[in-house]
Structure formats: structure tokens, C-alpha cells
Amino acid sequence: MNKTIKIYIGLLILLFAGAIAIEFSKPKPINWSRTFNERHTIPYGMFVLYNELPNLFPKNEITDISVSAYEYFDEYFNWEDSTYTISGNYILIDDYADVDEVSAQELLDFASHGNTIFMSANYLPQKFLDTLGIELKNDFDFTGKAQFSLANPIFKNDSITIDRGLSNIYFSKLDSTRTTVLGYQKFSEEDRINYIKVNHEYGEFYLHLQPMAFTNFSLLKHDNKKYAAAILSYLPNQPIFFDSRNKNRMELGSSPLRYVLSQPALKWAWILGLVSLLVFILFNAKRKQRIVKVIKPLENSTIAFTKTIGNLYYETKDHNNLIDKKVTYFLETIRRKYYLDTQLLDEKFVKNLSLKSGKDLGKAKKTINLIVHLKAKQSCNEEDLKNLNKTIEDFYNT
């Protein structure tokens, strides 16, 4: 190992040591991501609520749904008598209820057979809104904190106030024939409806628009847990089907690199390692690169062939034929490049050629006059050919 390599290794070690020291000296930042994941202990996770479910529903079995609602409930549907072999309460709490249309229809069918759907989300599936006759409205200009309360006087003392992570989405239109208002939210204006019960055939939907009330951040402040417990107390005494964020498809995928990139410390360590490796490879490649072999390009045989044909015409003294071909090629170039009609080589043609080509009018006139003269001449000599070639070359190069 030579001295240069030792220096590189020493610099890399110092760089890694400095990065580690800086990382450990920094306070760990709070992750405010809205994951609503029952395994996360960050502020907007739902670790507290999930672990309190057995206390909230002591007599009910709790089942995690790790697939889509359609995949789960369709397996328990008996096609012979069109009934479900299970019954209970479906619970989904999320910032955005990411329920596909097929699963939304499955949940509507499940509720219609006498079951209960509880969903707390800022944005509900459009299939639910259309089927249940509901409309939502979002006031984007809200400010400050909000107070959440329940309509039932029994829960008068369970009202809470939240001042972070809020949205002012509320129910603006309801089907009064089958809807019961259960709760409200209040910013600076009047109370707005944020919790309702909707009858759907033999079952019920409990729809809530403030999922932040069920996060770790909210439940661990003051007595906010009473509000969450009151909200869930409306659910009947039946088994719980909890829609988990941890699906079988895995939240971060199957690649270990996805997890590395999701953690700031691991991500920067990975990037630093890649950059260091790249620098090492570049320096070594520069020193040890082999000599690049010079490959002679293939000879352009077209030029040699053209010279041979030209010499053939010149040797045979067929000056008229060679002049005719040079004139034909020159006029074809004018037609193709400047889109001019070359049948009549008059004064108008000369002016148009001068304008389109940008050549001097005198130079263009001299070239065209020589062409007209040679085309009319019966027998041309070598001097005529040389004069034509020089005039055409001057026209191109001017």
C-alpha cells in the first residue's frame, strides 16, 4: 500500500468520524409526518389508540386487516344465501381514506347486512358521499385552534381543544331522513358538523372528520382521551376489524434500501459512502487507465471514386459533357436550397437568386451569364471548363 492510498484512507476515516460526531451532537428532530400508523410512536402515529383498543372494547375480539377491505370481506361472503359469515365494526382512521372504489362498495355491502362502518378522515371516499347523500366543504381560511364537542349532553365535559395539524372540513349537506348529527367543531365561527351517524339499510355508518383527535399527540395531552373514547362509544358491542396501515405489501416495500433512505442518519451515511467510493475510483482510474488504441477511420471511397470519374472525363477531353454536368448540378443545388425555378435564367431569376442566397448581385449575374453563354456554345474547350469551375467556386465561397 503506497503513501497516496494511505492518505486517502486517512481522510475518509476523518470524514466519517466528523460526520458521526456531528450527527450524534445534534438533537433528534421530531418527526411530524402524518402516518396514522398504529406502530408509530411519533406525534401523528396511532400507537396509543391501538394499544388502548382492548381496554375500550374489552369483550370484543380485535382483528387487524392487512389487505384491502374488498380482499378481506369478500372471503367471508356466502354467495349461496348472499350473507356474510362474520359481523362487527370496521374501523379506519387516516388523514385521507385511501379506499378504492371496489373496497368502498364492499364496505357499503357489509354495512347493509347489519354491520357498522366507522371512519375518521379529512377526506372520505367519494363512493360513500354519493351513496349516503353527503357533501363536504373545506374552509381554507381558518386560523387558530378548534374546539371539538359532541351533541349528546352526556358527553358535555368531554369536549377538547386542538391547536395543531387541523383542517376545517365539515359536513355541508346531509340526508336528514337517515342521518343523525353526533358532533361539532368550532374555530372562530359557528359550530360546524364533523361527526354523524348515517343509517344504510340494516347497518350504520359513523363518519368523523377530525382524525387528529386519535393521534398520539392529541391523546397524551390533558384529558383528550375522553373525547376519543366518547366518539368510539357509539359503536355496538361487536368484534372490531381494524384497518391497519401495515398492509401485506409492506409500507416501505421489500427492498432494504427503502428503509435506509427513509431514515435521515442512514440516508446520509449511505450517500457519504457512495461519494467516497466514487472519489476513490476516479482517482485510481485516472492513474491506472490503459493507453487508448488509436483506430484509423475507414477511408471515404466516395471521394476516390469521384476523382476517378472526373479524371476520366478530363482525359477524354469531353469538355461539353463535363460542363453540362457541372451546370446541371449547380442548378439542382439552387432549386433544392433556394427553391427557385431554373428553367428561365433571366434578370428576374438573377435578382431572386441574389436575394435568397445573400450573394452580391454582380457575382450572381456573372455566374448565370457564363452558364447561359456556355449552354449556347456549340464546342467548349478546356479554358471554358476551368473558367466555369472557378466562377461557381467563387459564387459558393463569397
C-alpha positions in Angstrom: 0.0 0.0 0.0 1.6 3.2 -1.2 1.6 6.6 0.6 -1.2 8.1 -1.5 -3.6 5.3 -0.7 -2.8 5.7 3.0 -3.6 9.4 2.8 -6.9 8.7 1.1 -7.9 6.1 3.7 -6.9 8.5 6.5 -9.0 11.3 5.0 -12.0 9.0 4.6 -11.7 7.9 8.3 -11.6 11.5 9.4 -14.5 12.4 7.2 -16.6 9.5 8.6 -15.6 10.3 12.2 -16.6 14.0 11.7 -19.9 13.1 10.2 -20.7 10.7 13.1 -19.7 13.3 15.7 -21.9 15.9 14.1 -24.8 13.5 13.8 -24.6 12.5 17.5 -24.2 16.0 18.7 -27.4 17.2 17.0 -30.7 16.9 18.9 -33.0 14.3 17.3 -35.7 16.2 15.3 -39.3 15.4 15.9 -41.0 13.6 13.1 -44.3 15.4 12.3 -45.2 13.1 9.4 -48.9 12.2 9.4 -48.5 8.5 9.2 -51.6 7.4 11.3 -49.7 4.2 11.7 -50.6 2.1 14.7 -46.9 1.0 15.1 -45.5 4.6 15.2 -44.9 6.4 18.4 -44.3 9.8 16.6 -46.8 12.6 17.3 -49.1 11.7 14.4 -48.9 8.0 14.8 -51.6 5.9 16.5 -49.6 3.7 18.8 -51.5 4.9 21.9 -55.0 4.4 20.5 -54.2 0.9 19.0 -52.9 -0.3 22.3 -55.9 1.1 24.2 -58.4 -0.7 21.9 -58.6 -3.8 24.2 -59.5 -1.5 27.1 -62.1 0.4 25.0 -63.6 -2.9 23.8 -62.8 -5.4 26.5 -65.4 -8.0 25.4 -64.8 -7.7 21.7 -62.2 -9.5 19.5 -59.9 -7.1 17.6 -58.7 -8.2 14.1 -56.1 -6.3 12.0 -57.0 -6.1 8.3 -53.7 -6.2 6.5 -55.2 -6.3 3.0 -57.8 -4.2 1.2 -61.3 -4.2 2.6 -62.6 -6.0 -0.6 -60.0 -8.7 -0.2 -60.8 -9.3 3.4 -64.6 -9.2 3.5 -65.2 -10.9 0.1 -63.7 -14.1 1.6 -66.4 -14.1 4.2 -69.3 -13.6 1.8 -71.5 -16.6 1.2 -72.7 -16.4 -2.4 -75.3 -19.2 -1.8 -77.5 -17.2 0.6 -75.9 -13.7 -0.1 -74.8 -13.1 3.6 -71.6 -12.5 5.4 -70.3 -15.2 7.8 -68.8 -12.5 10.0 -70.2 -9.4 11.6 -68.8 -6.4 13.5 -67.4 -2.9 13.4 -65.0 -1.8 10.7 -62.6 1.0 11.8 -60.4 3.2 9.6 -58.6 6.3 10.9 -56.4 8.2 8.4 -55.7 11.6 7.1 -57.0 10.5 3.7 -59.3 7.5 3.5 -57.4 5.7 0.7 -60.2 3.3 -0.1 -60.5 2.2 -3.8 -64.0 2.1 -5.3 -64.3 -1.7 -5.2 -63.4 -1.7 -1.5 -65.8 1.2 -0.9 -68.7 -0.8 -2.5 -67.7 -3.8 -0.4 -68.0 -1.7 2.8 -71.4 -0.5 1.7 -72.5 -4.1 1.2 -71.0 -5.1 4.5 -72.9 -2.3 6.3 -76.2 -3.1 4.5 -76.1 -6.6 6.2 -76.4 -5.1 9.6 -72.8 -4.1 10.3 -71.1 -0.9 11.3 -68.5 1.2 9.5 -66.5 3.8 11.5 -64.3 6.1 9.5 -62.4 9.2 10.7 -60.6 11.0 7.9 -60.3 14.5 6.5 -61.3 13.2 3.1 -63.9 10.4 2.8 -64.3 8.1 -0.3 -66.5 9.7 -3.0 -68.5 6.5 -3.2 -69.7 7.0 0.4 -70.6 10.6 -0.2 -72.6 9.8 -3.3 -74.4 6.8 -1.9 -75.2 8.3 1.5 -76.3 11.7 0.2 -73.5 13.7 1.9 -71.5 16.7 0.8 -68.3 18.1 2.4 -66.9 21.7 2.4 -63.5 22.9 3.2 -62.8 26.4 4.6 -59.2 27.1 3.8 -59.0 30.4 5.6 -59.4 29.1 9.1 -56.9 30.2 11.8 -56.1 29.2 15.4 -57.3 26.3 17.4 -60.5 24.4 17.2 -62.9 23.0 19.8 -64.5 19.6 19.3 -67.6 18.6 21.1 -70.4 16.0 21.0 -74.1 16.7 20.6 -75.2 14.3 23.4 -75.3 16.2 26.8 -73.8 13.1 28.5 -70.5 14.0 26.8 -70.7 17.7 27.6 -67.5 17.5 29.7 -65.6 15.5 27.1 -65.1 18.5 24.7 -61.4 19.1 23.7 -59.4 21.8 22.1 -56.6 21.1 19.5 -54.3 23.7 18.1 -52.1 21.8 15.6 -52.5 19.8 12.4 -56.1 20.8 11.8 -58.3 21.2 8.8 -61.7 22.9 8.6 -63.6 20.3 6.6 -67.2 19.8 7.7 -70.4 18.2 6.5 -72.3 20.9 4.5 -75.2 18.7 3.2 -76.9 15.7 4.8 -79.8 13.4 4.1 -82.0 14.3 7.1 -84.2 11.2 6.6 -81.4 8.8 7.7 -78.7 11.0 9.3 -78.1 11.9 13.0 -75.7 14.6 14.0 -73.4 13.5 16.7 -70.6 16.1 17.0 -69.4 19.5 16.1 -66.2 21.5 15.6 -65.7 25.2 16.2 -62.9 27.5 15.1 -63.8 31.2 15.3 -67.2 31.0 13.7 -70.3 29.0 14.5 -70.4 25.2 15.2 -69.9 23.0 12.1 -70.9 19.4 11.9 -67.9 16.9 12.0 -69.4 13.7 13.3 -72.6 11.9 12.0 -74.4 8.6 12.0 -76.0 7.5 8.7 -78.4 4.5 8.5 -77.7 2.3 5.5 -80.3 -0.4 5.1 -79.8 -2.7 8.1 -76.4 -1.2 9.1 -74.8 2.1 10.1 -72.0 4.5 9.1 -70.3 6.6 11.7 -68.3 9.3 9.9 -65.9 11.6 11.6 -63.8 14.4 10.0 -61.0 15.0 12.5 -58.6 12.1 12.7 -56.1 14.2 14.5 -58.1 13.5 17.7 -56.9 9.9 17.6 -53.2 10.5 17.2 -50.6 10.2 20.0 -50.1 13.9 20.1 -53.7 14.5 20.9 -54.4 11.6 23.2 -51.5 12.3 25.5 -52.5 15.9 26.1 -54.7 16.8 29.1 -57.9 14.6 29.1 -58.3 14.4 25.3 -58.6 10.7 25.5 -62.1 11.1 26.9 -63.2 12.7 23.6 -61.8 9.8 21.5 -63.4 7.2 23.9 -66.7 9.0 23.6 -66.5 9.0 19.8 -65.9 5.2 19.7 -68.5 4.5 22.4 -71.2 4.8 19.8 -70.0 1.6 18.2 -72.1 -1.5 19.1 -70.7 -4.3 21.2 -69.4 -6.4 18.3 -65.9 -7.6 17.0 -63.6 -4.9 15.8 -62.0 -5.1 12.3 -59.2 -2.5 12.5 -57.9 -1.4 9.0 -54.1 -1.5 9.5 -51.7 0.8 7.7 -49.3 -2.1 7.7 -50.5 -4.0 4.7 -49.1 -7.2 3.5 -47.5 -5.3 0.6 -45.3 -3.6 3.3 -45.3 0.1 3.8 -41.7 0.5 2.7 -41.6 -2.3 0.1 -39.3 -5.3 0.2 -36.0 -3.6 -0.6 -33.8 -2.9 2.5 -32.6 0.3 0.7 -36.1 1.8 1.0 -35.8 1.7 4.8 -32.2 3.1 4.7 -33.4 6.1 2.6 -36.3 6.7 5.0 -34.0 7.3 8.0 -32.0 10.6 7.8 -28.9 9.2 9.5 -28.7 6.1 7.4 -29.5 8.0 4.3 -26.6 10.4 4.8 -24.3 7.6 5.7 -25.2 5.8 2.5 -24.7 8.9 0.4 -21.4 9.7 2.0 -20.2 6.2 1.4 -21.2 6.3 -2.2 -19.4 9.7 -2.8 -16.3 8.4 -1.1 -16.2 5.3 -3.1 -16.8 7.3 -6.3 -13.9 9.7 -5.5 -11.6 6.7 -4.8 -12.5 5.0 -8.1 -12.0 8.2 -10.1 -8.5 8.9 -8.7 -7.4 5.3 -9.2 -8.9 5.2 -12.7 -7.0 8.3 -13.7 -3.7 6.8 -12.6 -4.2 3.3 -13.9 -6.1 3.9 -17.2 -4.6 2.0 -20.1 -3.5 3.7 -23.3 -6.4 4.1 -25.7 -5.6 2.4 -29.0 -5.9 4.8 -32.0 -8.2 3.2 -34.6 -7.8 4.6 -38.1 -11.1 5.6 -39.5 -12.4 4.0 -42.7 -11.4 5.7 -45.9 -14.1 7.6 -47.7 -14.2 5.7 -51.0 -16.8 8.1 -52.4 -14.2 10.8 -52.8 -11.7 8.5 -54.6 -14.5 7.3 -56.9 -15.4 10.9 -57.7 -11.8 11.8 -58.5 -11.6 8.8 -60.8 -14.7 9.7 -62.8 -13.6 13.4 -63.0 -10.2 12.3 -64.3 -11.9 10.1 -66.9 -13.9 13.0 -68.3 -10.8 15.2 -68.3 -8.6 12.7 -70.0 -11.2 12.1 -72.8 -11.4 15.9 -73.4 -15.2 15.7 -73.3 -15.5 19.3 -72.1 -19.1 19.8 -73.3 -20.3 16.8 -71.3 -18.4 17.8 -68.2 -19.6 21.5 -68.4 -23.2 20.3 -68.9 -23.0 18.1 -65.7 -21.5 20.9 -63.6 -24.2 23.3 -64.8 -26.9 20.7 -64.1 -25.6 20.0 -60.6 -25.2 23.8 -59.8 -28.8 24.5 -60.9 -30.1 21.5 -58.9 -28.4 22.9 -55.9 -30.1 26.2 -56.4 -33.5 24.6 -56.8 -33.1 22.4 -53.7 -31.5 25.1 -51.4 -33.3 28.3 -52.5 -36.5 26.8 -54.1 -36.1 28.7 -57.3 -37.3 27.7 -60.8 -34.2 27.4 -63.1 -36.0 26.9 -66.4 -35.7 30.6 -67.3 -32.4 32.2 -66.4 -33.4 35.8 -66.9 -32.8 39.1 -65.0 -35.7 38.3 -62.6 -34.1 34.9 -61.8 -30.7 36.6 -61.1 -32.3 39.1 -58.7 -34.2 36.4 -56.8 -31.0 34.3 -56.6 -29.1 37.2 -55.2 -31.8 38.0 -52.6 -32.3 34.4 -51.4 -28.6 33.4 -51.4 -27.4 36.7 -49.9 -24.7 36.9 -52.7 -23.7 40.0 -54.4 -25.9 40.8 -57.4 -23.0 41.3 -59.7 -21.5 38.0 -58.7 -24.8 36.2 -59.3 -25.3 37.9 -62.6 -21.7 37.0 -63.7 -22.3 33.3 -62.8 -25.7 33.0 -64.6 -24.5 34.8 -67.7 -21.5 32.5 -68.0 -23.8 29.4 -67.7 -26.2 30.8 -70.3 -23.2 31.5 -72.6 -21.7 28.1 -72.3 -25.0 26.3 -72.7 -25.5 28.1 -76.0 -21.9 27.5 -77.2 -21.5 24.6 -79.6 -18.0 23.5 -78.7 -16.4 24.2 -75.4 -12.7 24.0 -74.6 -10.6 23.3 -71.5 -10.4 27.1 -70.8 -14.2 27.3 -70.7 -14.3 24.4 -68.2 -11.8 26.0 -65.9 -13.5 29.4 -66.1 -16.9 27.8 -65.2 -15.4 25.9 -62.3 -13.6 29.0 -60.9 -16.8 31.1 -61.3 -19.0 28.5 -59.5 -16.4 28.1 -56.7 -16.3 31.9 -56.3 -20.1 32.0 -56.0 -20.1 29.4 -53.3 -17.2 30.9 -51.3 -18.2 34.6 -51.5 
